[in-house]
Amino acid sequence: MTVRRTIRAGAVQIAPDLDTPTGTVDRILAAITEAASKGVQFAVFPETFVPWYPYFSFVRPPVLSGAEHIQLYDNAVIVPGPVTDAVAQAAKRHGMVVVLGVNERDHGSLYNTQLVFDANGALLLKRRKITPTFHERMIWGQGDGAGLKVVETAVGRVGALACWEHYNPLARYALMAQHEEIHAAQFPGSLVGQVFADQIEVTIRHHALESGCFVVNATGWLTEEQIAKISPEEGLRKGLRGGCMTAIVSPEGNHLVPPLTSGEGILVADLDLALITKRKRMMDSVGHYARPELLSLVLNDSPARPMHGFHPNRLTSNPKDQSDETADAATSGDADRAADQRVAVLRGPAR
């Protein structure tokens, strides 16, 4: 017998602090406290919200944005570090699952990173956006398949993607195949204009329908004063308005509350997880509606590393050692042949 569960979710749309290195974190902690007062058990914040999304890279040419880029390095988040400790403590204090977007610094590189904190404060997932979009490629490095993972949390199975990763159907399918129940979507907001908000809405509602899961989406917000600070040119400021679509969507593709498209606020809605079964009874994209013998996904979920250990063949006259090496080589050859067969299946017959 299925136990009926209801989770109260919150989608947070607030402005970052562009002036101080810790101001945005202070705003996040305050929002977590406010959400907790509303009974929220699962909260989502916008894409790369700490310290702020690199809006400058959208309106300024690279040759003129060096100072802003260095400032982003200086204020980026080390994982683990003081920022993750503070958010983890807040999540634990309020018994809340928190999904936060940060600019992560890993030595000499920045990454668009999503963090999932469980209700006990544990950091369950650190994933990096697999392909930065357009202007973002001058700012962030690329993530890897290790982050395409659904994690078991206090509120259920949670997956996450950032912005235009939702236009990568295989990335979405990787999470669908792991049976995500709640999907955390994050977009920058205050970007491009109404067309961006419209695209976000279509995208998150489609994923909810296709995956048969709830989608909690958060976009950021910029004030007019902040927009003026980012760009002194009014023509360019037009690209820093609109594009907000903070929303909570059911597995049937419906808004559970009216979306927030301007200003600051926290959307709150109750997620009746029984709706997942109701939707999947009709169409389960990774179950009875799938044809894995025809179409399936191969995911390389190994972390990308710049260096790997190398073990040259040992020079020895010991027959036992030689037989061990021969066995190792055979095993390696079997693995290579198996990989070749998988590739052949994926390629299919020539047309």
Secondary structure by P-SEA (a helix, b strand, c coil): cbbbbbbbbbbbbbbcccccccaaaaaaaaaaaaaaaacccbbbbccccccccccccccccccccaaaaaaaaaaccccccaaaaaaaaaaaaacbbbbbbccccccccccbbbbbbccccccccccccccccccccccbbbbcccccccccccccbbbbccccccccaaaaaaaaaacccbbbbbcccccccaaaaaaaaaaaaaaaaaacbbbbbbbccccaaaaaaacccccccccccccccccccccccccccccccccbbbbbbbbccaaaaaaaaaccccccccccccbbbbbcccccccbbbbbcccccccaaaaaaaaaaaaaaaaaaaaaaaaaaaaacccc
